[in-house]
Amino acid sequence: MPDARRFAPATERNREPIIAVLERVLPRAGRVLEVASGSGEHAVAFAARFPVLVFQPSDPDDANRASIAAWTAATTTEARIAALE
């Protein structure tokens, strides 16, 4: 079965700056809706970095939702939530 994970070069560059902001603004617990999750790389990185939060990815594109599913399946994080359309 082919790997459906998509890779976005910008994700690697902006992951840590985004996490730095999220550390200041996210609640201590709860659910976070990520709108237009794209490849899903950020969703799995954020879920790993903030394990007490539940990250809910979403994307209207079928291929992106398949990528999100592939990224979440490939991680060890316990947050395995299907992306919303």
VEXPA-248895 format. One line per field, with one value per residue: residue in one letter; residue number from 0; x, y, z of N, C-alpha, C, CB in turn. Coordinates in steps of 0.2 Angstrom, whole numbers. Each point is the difference from the previous one (the first is absolute). Glycine has a CB too. Layout:
resn: A  ...
resi: NUM  ...
nX: X  ...
nY: Y  ...
nZ: Z  ...
caX: X  ...
caY: Y  ...
caZ: Z  ...
cX: X  ...
cY: Y  ...
cZ: Z  ...
cbX: X  ...
cbY: Y  ...
cbZ: Z  ...
END
This chain:
resn: M  P  D  A  R  R  F  A  P  A  T  E  R  N  R  E  P  I  I  A  V  L  E  R  V  L  P  R  A  G  R  V  L  E  V  A  S  G  S  G  E  H  A  V  A  F  A  A  R  F  P  V  L  V  F  Q  P  S  D  P  D  D  A  N  R  A  S  I  A  A  W  T  A  A  T  T  T  E  A  R  I  A  A  L  E
resi: 0  1  2  3  4  5  6  7  8  9  10  11  12  13  14  15  16  17  18  19  20  21  22  23  24  25  26  27  28  29  30  31  32  33  34  35  36  37  38  39  40  41  42  43  44  45  46  47  48  49  50  51  52  53  54  55  56  57  58  59  60  61  62  63  64  65  66  67  68  69  70  71  72  73  74  75  76  77  78  79  80  81  82  83  84
nX: 4  8  6  -17  14  -5  15  -7  18  -10  2  15  -3  -10  4  6  -10  -12  6  1  -16  -3  8  -10  -14  -1  -12  11  -9  -5  -1  12  -13  15  -12  7  5  6  4  -9  14  -9  -7  14  6  -12  0  15  -3  -13  3  -11  -6  -11  11  -16  12  -11  6  -14  12  -8  15  -2  -8  13  10  -8  1  16  2  -9  8  15  -4  5  -13  -8  -3  -6  -9  -4  8  -15  -2
nY: -6  11  4  6  7  13  2  15  2  7  -13  4  15  -2  -13  11  12  -10  -3  15  1  -13  5  12  -8  -15  3  -6  -7  0  -8  8  1  -3  11  -11  -16  4  -12  -1  9  7  -13  -7  13  2  -15  2  13  -4  -18  11  1  -11  6  1  -3  9  -5  5  -11  -15  4  6  -13  -9  9  -2  -16  0  8  -10  -13  7  3  -10  11  -10  10  -14  15  -8  14  5  -2
nZ: 0  -10  14  -1  5  -10  3  3  -5  11  10  2  3  11  11  8  -4  4  14  4  -1  8  13  1  -2  7  10  9  -11  -15  -11  -7  -11  -7  -8  -12  8  -15  1  13  3  10  5  4  6  9  6  5  8  8  7  5  -16  -5  -12  -5  -13  -6  -15  -7  -3  0  1  14  4  -5  9  13  -2  -1  13  9  -5  4  17  10  -1  10  -13  -9  -3  -14  -5  6  -15
caX: -4  4  -1  -4  2  2  5  0  6  -1  -1  6  2  -5  -3  2  -3  -7  0  2  -6  -5  2  -3  -7  -5  -2  3  -3  -6  0  3  -2  5  -3  4  6  4  3  -1  6  0  -5  3  6  -3  -3  5  3  -5  -4  -7  -5  -2  0  -5  1  -6  2  -6  2  0  7  2  -2  3  6  -1  -1  6  5  -2  1  7  3  -1  -5  -7  -6  -1  -7  -1  -1  -7  0
caY: 6  6  5  6  6  5  4  7  2  5  -2  -1  7  4  -4  3  6  0  -3  5  4  -4  -1  6  1  -5  -2  -6  -7  1  -2  6  -1  2  1  -1  -3  -2  -7  -3  0  4  -3  -5  4  3  -5  -3  5  1  -6  0  3  -4  4  -3  3  0  3  -2  -4  -7  -2  3  -4  -6  2  1  -6  -3  3  -2  -7  -1  3  -4  4  -3  4  -3  3  1  7  2  2
caZ: 0  -1  6  -2  4  -4  4  -2  3  4  7  4  1  5  5  7  2  2  7  5  1  3  7  3  -1  0  7  3  -2  -4  -7  -4  -7  -5  -7  -6  2  -6  0  7  4  6  4  4  4  6  4  4  5  5  1  4  -5  -5  -6  -5  -7  -5  -7  -5  -6  1  1  7  6  0  3  7  3  -1  5  7  0  1  6  6  4  1  -3  -6  -2  -8  -2  -2  -7
cX: 4  -1  -3  2  3  5  0  6  -1  -1  6  2  -4  -2  2  -3  -7  -1  1  -6  -5  1  -3  -7  -5  -2  4  -3  -6  2  2  -2  5  -4  4  6  6  3  -1  6  0  -5  4  6  -3  -3  6  3  -5  -5  -7  -5  -2  0  -5  2  -6  3  -6  3  1  7  3  -2  3  7  0  -1  7  5  -2  2  8  3  -2  -5  -6  -5  -1  -8  0  -1  -8  1  -2
cY: 6  4  6  7  6  4  7  3  6  -3  -1  7  3  -4  3  7  0  -3  5  5  -4  -1  6  0  -6  -2  -6  -6  2  -2  6  -2  3  1  0  -3  -2  -7  -4  0  4  -3  -5  3  3  -5  -4  5  2  -6  1  3  -5  5  -3  3  0  2  -3  -5  -7  -3  2  -4  -7  1  0  -7  -4  3  -2  -8  -1  3  -5  4  -4  3  -2  2  1  7  1  3  8
cZ: 0  6  -3  3  -5  5  -3  3  5  8  4  2  6  6  7  1  1  7  5  2  4  7  5  0  1  7  3  -2  -5  -7  -4  -8  -4  -7  -6  2  -5  1  7  4  6  6  5  5  6  5  4  5  5  2  4  -4  -5  -6  -6  -7  -4  -7  -5  -6  2  1  6  6  0  3  7  3  0  5  7  1  1  6  6  5  1  -3  -7  -2  -8  -1  -2  -7  1
cbX: -9  0  11  -9  3  -10  7  -13  5  -5  -9  3  4  -3  1  10  8  -2  4  12  2  -2  10  10  4  6  -12  3  3  -3  -8  9  -12  11  -8  -5  -8  3  8  -8  5  2  -10  -3  6  -3  -9  3  7  0  11  7  5  -7  12  -9  12  -9  13  -5  6  -10  1  1  -11  -6  3  -5  -12  -2  2  -9  -11  0  -1  11  5  4  2  9  -2  -5  13  -4  -3
cbY: -6  0  -5  -8  -7  1  -10  1  -3  7  -6  -10  1  7  -10  -7  5  -2  -11  0  7  -6  -6  6  9  -5  5  7  -5  10  -9  3  -1  -5  7  10  -4  12  5  -7  -1  10  2  -8  2  10  -2  -7  4  13  -6  2  11  -8  3  -1  -4  3  0  11  10  -1  0  11  6  -4  6  11  0  -2  10  9  -3  0  12  -5  11  -4  10  -9  5  -12  1  2  -11
cbZ: 6  -12  5  -1  10  -7  2  0  -11  -10  -5  -7  -12  -10  -7  -1  -7  -13  -5  -5  -10  -11  -4  -3  -7  -9  -3  10  11  6  2  8  3  6  7  -5  9  -1  -8  -6  -11  -7  -8  -9  -10  -8  -8  -10  -9  -4  -1  10  2  7  3  9  1  10  3  3  -4  -6  -12  -5  -1  -11  -10  -1  -4  -12  -7  0  -7  -12  -5  -1  -4  11  7  1  12  -1  -4  11  -5
END
